[in-house]
Amino acid sequence: MNIIVLLKQVPDTTEMKVDKETGTLIRAGVPTITNPDDLAGFEAALRLKDKMGAKVTAVTMGPPQAESMLRELYAMGADDAVLITDAKFGGADTWATSNTLTAVLKNMSYDLIIAGRQAIDGDTAQVGPQTAEKLGIPQITYVEDIIGVNDGYITVKKSLEDTYEVLEAKLPVLITTLSTIAKPRYMRVRGISDCFKKEIKRITFNDIEIDPAIIGLKGSPTKVRKTFTKEVGTTSQMFTLNAEDSAKKIAELLFEKQYILK
């Protein structure tokens, strides 16, 4: 069984700055971590490997420094690692990112693709589903448990708002996982020493067949026109009213600010 896990290296901070010219995050000099949802999905893949003898390949798209994350994943138990990196891929939104990932994945062998539900730097939860759609394979999102894999089918527990579903899908399939699906293991001592001896396959623009018009910043239909931090003022008004009049006053104020309609 071949399992591909899609992971992203993300900023380890909430105080990110935005490039005013491009509308993209400024990542230079910011400490990074492996996206939590992705790392939990990677652990779920390793547990399938422990149970079934699967091959686990970690795949990430990012700058050259993302290699450090892949080394850590090797130390945890990954069998192969792929870094998709090229300046032409930079600044991509979810649509352009999924276009690039699809161009790479269609040339790889897989039975199961695991992606985290969403990345903490974007919170869109779109890359996994978009990639599955473009690959033409089934998808199950918000997976909180992999119940089993048997006879070419996977059975999972999908989280809903106030309940859950147990779903079965025929392989190959892409699932997106919650951070609660599994607690990531620690890197192994021998794995740490061996991870620097292992090869990380690098894939650049010249290695895949893709239209440059649908990748990177230029190929991204999502545009950030303006971003700012809202200033908190100190001006306030005080009202002393009974419960009924208080409710009416609140409704009037919300209507004035166009938060509600009458």
C-alpha positions as CSV (number, residue, x, y, z in Angstrom):
1,M,0.0,0.0,0.0
2,N,1.4,3.4,-1.0
3,I,0.4,6.4,1.2
4,I,1.2,9.9,0.3
5,V,0.9,12.6,3.0
6,L,0.7,16.2,2.0
7,L,2.3,18.5,4.6
8,K,3.0,22.2,4.9
9,Q,5.6,24.1,6.8
10,V,3.8,27.1,8.5
11,P,4.8,30.1,10.6
12,D,5.0,29.3,14.3
13,T,3.4,32.7,15.3
14,T,0.2,34.6,14.9
15,E,2.0,37.9,14.4
16,M,2.5,37.7,10.7
17,K,3.2,40.7,8.4
18,V,1.8,41.0,5.0
19,D,3.6,42.3,1.9
20,K,1.5,45.4,0.9
21,E,2.5,45.0,-2.8
22,T,1.5,41.4,-3.3
23,G,-0.9,40.7,-0.4
24,T,1.1,37.6,0.6
25,L,2.6,36.7,4.0
26,I,6.2,37.7,4.7
27,R,7.8,34.5,5.9
28,A,11.4,35.5,6.0
29,G,12.9,35.3,9.5
30,V,9.8,33.7,11.0
31,P,10.2,30.4,13.0
32,T,8.3,27.5,11.4
33,I,6.6,24.3,12.4
34,T,4.8,21.4,10.6
35,N,1.2,22.2,10.3
36,P,-0.6,20.4,13.2
37,D,-3.5,18.9,11.1
38,D,-0.9,17.6,8.6
39,L,1.4,16.2,11.3
40,A,-1.6,14.3,12.8
41,G,-2.4,12.9,9.4
42,F,1.2,11.8,9.0
43,E,1.0,9.9,12.3
44,A,-2.1,8.2,11.1
45,A,-0.2,7.1,8.0
46,L,2.7,5.8,10.1
47,R,0.2,3.8,12.2
48,L,-1.2,2.2,9.0
49,K,2.4,1.4,8.1
50,D,3.1,-0.2,11.4
51,K,-0.1,-2.3,11.0
52,M,0.0,-3.1,7.3
53,G,3.5,-2.5,6.1
54,A,2.6,0.5,4.0
55,K,5.1,2.8,2.3
56,V,4.7,6.4,3.5
57,T,5.9,9.3,1.3
58,A,5.9,12.9,2.6
59,V,5.2,15.6,0.0
60,T,5.5,19.3,0.6
61,M,5.4,22.4,-1.6
62,G,7.4,25.3,-0.3
63,P,10.8,27.1,-0.2
64,P,14.1,25.2,0.0
65,Q,14.1,25.5,3.8
66,A,11.1,23.2,4.0
67,E,13.8,20.5,3.6
68,S,14.3,20.7,7.4
69,M,10.7,19.6,8.0
70,L,11.1,16.7,5.7
71,R,14.3,15.6,7.5
72,E,12.2,15.5,10.7
73,L,9.6,13.4,9.0
74,Y,12.3,11.0,7.9
75,A,13.4,10.7,11.5
76,M,9.8,9.9,12.5
77,G,9.4,7.1,10.0
78,A,8.8,8.4,6.5
79,D,10.1,6.2,3.7
80,D,10.5,8.8,1.0
81,A,10.3,12.6,0.9
82,V,9.5,15.0,-2.0
83,L,10.0,18.8,-2.0
84,I,8.2,20.7,-4.7
85,T,10.1,24.0,-4.8
86,D,10.6,26.7,-7.4
87,A,10.3,30.5,-7.4
88,K,7.6,30.2,-10.0
89,F,5.4,28.4,-7.5
90,G,5.7,31.2,-4.9
91,G,2.7,33.3,-3.8
92,A,0.2,30.6,-4.8
93,D,-3.3,30.6,-3.4
94,T,-5.2,27.3,-2.8
95,W,-6.2,27.0,-6.5
96,A,-2.7,27.4,-7.9
97,T,-1.2,25.2,-5.1
98,S,-3.6,22.4,-5.9
99,N,-2.8,22.8,-9.6
100,T,0.9,22.2,-8.9
101,L,0.3,19.4,-6.4
102,T,-1.9,17.6,-9.0
103,A,0.7,17.9,-11.7
104,V,3.2,16.2,-9.4
105,L,0.9,13.6,-7.8
106,K,-0.5,12.3,-11.1
107,N,3.0,11.0,-11.9
108,M,3.3,9.2,-8.5
109,S,1.9,5.9,-7.3
110,Y,-0.6,6.0,-4.5
111,D,-3.5,4.2,-2.9
112,L,-4.3,6.8,-0.2
113,I,-3.5,10.5,0.0
114,I,-3.7,12.1,3.4
115,A,-3.8,15.9,3.9
116,G,-4.5,17.9,7.0
117,R,-7.9,19.5,7.2
118,Q,-6.4,23.0,6.9
119,A,-3.3,25.0,7.4
120,I,-3.1,27.4,10.4
121,D,-1.6,30.2,8.2
122,G,-4.6,30.2,5.8
123,D,-7.4,28.3,7.4
124,T,-9.1,27.7,4.1
125,A,-9.4,23.8,4.1
126,Q,-9.4,24.0,0.3
127,V,-6.2,22.4,-0.9
128,G,-7.0,18.8,-0.1
129,P,-10.5,18.8,-1.7
130,Q,-9.3,20.8,-4.7
131,T,-6.5,18.3,-5.3
132,A,-8.8,15.3,-5.1
133,E,-11.2,16.9,-7.5
134,K,-8.4,17.6,-10.0
135,L,-7.0,14.0,-9.7
136,G,-10.5,12.6,-10.2
137,I,-10.5,10.5,-7.0
138,P,-13.0,10.4,-4.1
139,Q,-12.5,12.5,-1.0
140,I,-13.6,12.4,2.6
141,T,-13.0,15.5,4.7
142,Y,-12.8,16.1,8.5
143,V,-11.7,12.5,9.3
144,E,-11.2,11.9,13.0
145,D,-10.4,8.2,12.8
146,I,-9.3,5.6,10.3
147,I,-11.3,2.5,11.3
148,G,-9.7,0.2,8.8
149,V,-8.4,-0.6,5.3
150,N,-9.5,-3.9,3.8
151,D,-10.0,-5.4,0.3
152,G,-9.3,-2.1,-1.5
153,Y,-11.6,0.0,0.7
154,I,-11.0,2.4,3.5
155,T,-13.5,3.0,6.4
156,V,-13.3,6.2,8.3
157,K,-15.1,8.2,10.9
158,K,-16.0,11.7,9.7
159,S,-16.7,14.5,12.2
160,L,-19.8,16.6,11.8
161,E,-20.9,19.6,13.9
162,D,-22.8,17.6,16.5
163,T,-22.4,14.0,15.4
164,Y,-20.3,11.8,13.1
165,E,-20.6,9.6,10.0
166,V,-18.9,6.2,9.3
167,L,-18.0,6.2,5.6
168,E,-16.5,3.7,3.3
169,A,-14.6,4.6,0.0
170,K,-12.9,2.6,-2.6
171,L,-9.2,3.3,-3.0
172,P,-7.5,5.4,-4.3
173,V,-9.0,8.2,-2.2
174,L,-7.9,11.4,-0.5
175,I,-8.9,12.1,3.1
176,T,-8.3,15.3,5.2
177,T,-7.6,14.7,8.8
178,L,-8.3,16.6,12.1
179,S,-5.5,17.3,14.5
180,T,-7.2,14.9,17.0
181,I,-6.9,11.8,14.7
182,A,-3.5,10.9,16.3
183,K,-0.9,12.3,18.6
184,P,2.4,12.6,16.6
185,R,5.2,10.4,17.8
186,Y,8.7,11.6,18.7
187,M,11.6,11.4,16.3
188,R,13.6,8.3,16.8
189,V,17.3,8.6,18.0
190,R,18.5,6.4,15.1
191,G,16.1,8.2,12.8
192,I,17.7,11.6,13.7
193,S,21.1,10.3,12.8
194,D,20.0,8.6,9.6
195,C,17.7,11.4,8.3
196,F,20.6,13.4,6.9
197,K,21.8,10.5,4.9
198,K,18.5,10.1,3.0
199,E,17.6,11.7,-0.3
200,I,15.0,14.3,-0.6
201,K,13.7,14.4,-4.2
202,R,13.3,17.9,-5.4
203,I,10.8,18.8,-8.1
204,T,10.9,22.1,-9.9
205,F,8.8,23.8,-12.6
206,N,11.0,22.1,-15.3
207,D,10.2,18.7,-13.9
208,I,6.5,18.8,-14.5
209,E,4.2,19.5,-17.4
210,I,2.0,22.5,-16.3
211,D,0.8,25.8,-17.8
212,P,2.7,28.6,-16.0
213,A,-0.5,30.7,-16.2
214,I,-2.1,28.5,-13.5
215,I,0.6,28.4,-10.9
216,G,2.2,30.8,-8.4
217,L,1.1,34.3,-7.7
218,K,0.1,35.1,-11.3
219,G,-2.0,32.0,-11.6
220,S,-3.9,32.7,-8.3
221,P,-7.4,34.1,-8.8
222,T,-7.5,35.0,-5.1
223,K,-6.2,38.6,-4.6
224,V,-5.7,40.4,-1.3
225,R,-6.5,44.0,-1.9
226,K,-6.0,45.3,1.6
227,T,-5.1,44.0,5.0
228,F,-5.0,45.9,8.3
229,T,-5.3,45.6,12.1
230,K,-8.5,47.2,13.4
231,E,-7.8,49.9,16.0
232,V,-9.6,49.5,19.3
233,G,-11.1,52.8,20.5
234,T,-11.8,53.8,24.0
235,T,-15.0,55.8,23.3
236,S,-18.1,54.2,24.8
237,Q,-21.7,55.0,25.8
238,M,-23.5,53.9,29.0
239,F,-27.2,53.2,29.2
240,T,-29.2,52.2,32.3
241,L,-32.3,50.4,31.0
242,N,-34.5,47.6,32.0
243,A,-34.3,44.2,30.2
244,E,-36.9,45.0,27.5
245,D,-35.6,48.5,26.7
246,S,-32.0,47.1,26.7
247,A,-32.9,44.5,24.1
248,K,-34.6,47.2,21.9
249,K,-31.5,49.5,22.3
250,I,-29.1,46.7,21.3
251,A,-31.3,45.9,18.2
252,E,-31.4,49.6,17.2
253,L,-27.6,50.0,17.5
254,L,-27.0,46.8,15.4
255,F,-29.4,48.1,12.8
256,E,-27.6,51.4,12.6
257,K,-24.3,49.7,12.0
258,Q,-26.0,47.5,9.4
259,Y,-25.1,44.3,11.3
260,I,-28.8,43.2,11.1
261,L,-31.8,44.1,8.9
262,K,-35.3,44.9,10.1
